[in-house]
Amino acid sequence: MLGTFVIETILGLHVMLTRKGIIARLSVVLLFCLAAFQLCEYFVCVGSPTFRLDWTRFGLVCISFLPALGVDLAGLLTRRTWLVFVGYAAALAFSVTFFLLPSASAAGSCLGNYILIAMPNSRFSELYMWYYFGFIVLGMSQLIWGMIYDKQISRPLYWARLWFVIGYLSFTVPMAVVAFMSPSARAGTPSLMCGFALSLAVIVALRVVPLSVPALVGSQQPT
């Protein structure tokens, strides 16, 4: 947890200090959200039990914005749609609910390498999962669609999209395998998936941003 936090923080600082533009800025936010969740996990495990629920909620807020950020980045690499704003609105609504609705989340339970997060309200949990995985699929679909049908795409931008798809698959596929092999681990989905998402962080910082920022400078990317 702490090691992953350090790596993701370093990657975020690297992008922040070496790249400019909205893609770089959004990537920094994504990387820092991933890092912040790891820090929250760490304090759930080693901090005072009194604040365990608070750290769990802060962690859930951090990861709630990840699907929306992913769709936003995918849109900047392809074409932004109104669904970006839906994603951010949903992330904000879920974040507020985690703190206002007592049954939205219980305190995380530390299992060493990951934490279990229970959502006692089954309807809320189901809605959250639909949002989370729905926007992950939406982001990947947007990137793949752009790769197939955008005939005027530059080679660096094509590779940026491809690397982003690989980044998505690098944490969704292992999570799907774990969930299939061990149904009991499904309660640890947020923690496990963010652990696997270290590979996404590396890919975004070292492949997607370096390839996409120069390709979009002077075109559609605001500075």
N, C-alpha and C positions, 0 to 999 in steps of 0.2 A: 504493500500500500504506500508506504512512505517513499520507497524507491521509485515507484511509478509516478508519484506526485512530483518528485524532484525532476525526473526526466521530462515530464509533460510541461512543467514550469520552465525548464531550460529551453525546450522547443518553442514555447510561446514567446519567451524573451528574444530568442534568436530571430523569429519572424518579425516581431515588433521592431527590432533594432536594425534589421537589414532590408525590409520590404515596405513599400508604400502602396496605397490604394485600398479600395473597399474590400477586395478579396483578402488581402493581407490582414486587414483589421478584423474582419469576421472570423478568419482563421485563428487569430490570436484569442478572440473571445471563446471560440470552440475549445481551444487547447487549455485555456485557463478554467473553463467549466469542467472539463475532464479532470484537471489537476485538483480543483477544489473538491470534487466528489471524493477523490482518493484521500484528501486530508480529512474530510468529514468521516469517512470510513475509519481512518486511523484513530480519531478521537472517540468514535463509538466503541472501539475495542479497548483503548487504553485510558480514556477519560473517565470522569466521574459518572456513575450511573444516573445521577440527578439530571445531567444534561444530555443523556443518550438520545432521548426523543428529539430534542432540539437539533442535535447534529444530524440525526436521520432526516429531519425535515429540510434542513439546509442542503443536505446532499441531494435530496429529491428535487429541490428547486433547481440546483445546478444542472442535473441531467434532463430536467423537463424541457429545457431550451435547446438541447442538442438536436432533436429531430427537425425543429424549425430552422435552426442554423444550417443544418445539412441541406435542406431544401432551398434555403436562400443562396447558399454557395453554389449548389447545382444550377439554380436559376441564373446566377451571374455567369456561369460557364456556358449556359445554353440560352435560355430566355426566361426572365422572371415572370411569374403569374400572380394573380390575386391570392393564390393559395399560401404564398409566403406570409401575408398578413393574417390569414386564418391560423396558420401555425403559431405565430407569435402570440396572437390573442388566446389561443388554446393553452399555450405554455404558461402565460401569465395567469389565466384562470385556474389552472391546476396548481400553480405555485401558491396562490392565495388560499385555495381550498385546503392545501396541506396544513396550513396554520390555523384556519378557521373551523375546519370540520374535524372533530376529535377522532372520528372513525376512519378518516382518510388514510392515516398511517399510524402504525405502532412503532415503538422504539426498536431499532435494529438489534439483531443478535449476532455477536461476533463468533465466527467459526474459523478463525485463524487467517486464512488467505482471502476470505470474502465474508460479507455479512448477509443475513437473511432479513428481508424487509417485508413485513406483513401489512396488507391493506384490508382491515376488517370489513369495510364497506364493499361488498362484492360488486355492486353496480358501478361504484366509482372506480374500482380496480379494473373492471372490464372496459369501461370507457377510456381509462388511461392507457390500457394496453392497445386498444384500437387506434388511439391517437399516435402512440409511440411507434408501433410497428407499421401503421399505415403511412406515416410520413417518411419512415425509412424506405419503404417500398416506393413511395412517390419520388423520393430523391434519386434512387437508383434508376427508376424508369425514365425519368427526365434526362438523365445523363446518357443512358443507352439509346433513347430515341434520338437525341441530338447527334450521337456518333453515327447512327445509321442514316438519318435523313438530311443532315446538314452537309451538303455537297461542297460548300465553299469554306469549310473549316480549315484553319492552318494546322500544320503538323504538330507544333507544340501544344496547341489547344486541344487537339484530338487526344494526345497522350495525357494531358492533364485530366480530361474527362475519364479516360480509361483507368488511370491511377486512382481516381476518386472512387470509381466502381469497385476496384480491387480493395480499396480501403474499407468500403462498406462490407464487402464479402469477408474481409479478414476478421471481423468480429461477429457477424451474424451467423456465418456457417459454423464456427466452433460452438457458439451458443446453442444453435439448433441441435448439434450432435450431443452436447451435454444434456440438454433437456430431454432428448429422445432416450439416451442411455440411462439417465438418472432422473426420473420424474420428481423425486424429492428435492432436487436442486433447483426446481423452477421458482421457488420462493426467493432464491438468490439471484434471479435474472438481472435486476439492475446492477448489482455489484459485479457479477461474473461478466456481464456484457461490457461494462466499463473497464474491467481488467483486460479483456481481450482487445478493447478499443485502443490500447497502447499502440498497436500496430497502425491503426487509423491515424493516430497523432503523428507518428513518424512519417507516414506517407503524405499527409497533408502538409507538414512542415518542410519536408525535404524533396517532395516530388510535385505535388499539386500546385503549391504556391510558386515555387521557382519556375515552373513551366507556364503557368497561366498569367502571372503578373506581367512579364515582358510581352507576351502575346497580345494582351489586351490594352497595353499602354497606348494611348493615342486613338483608341477606338471607342468601345462602349463603356469602359470601366472608368468611373469617376475617381478622382484623386482627392 
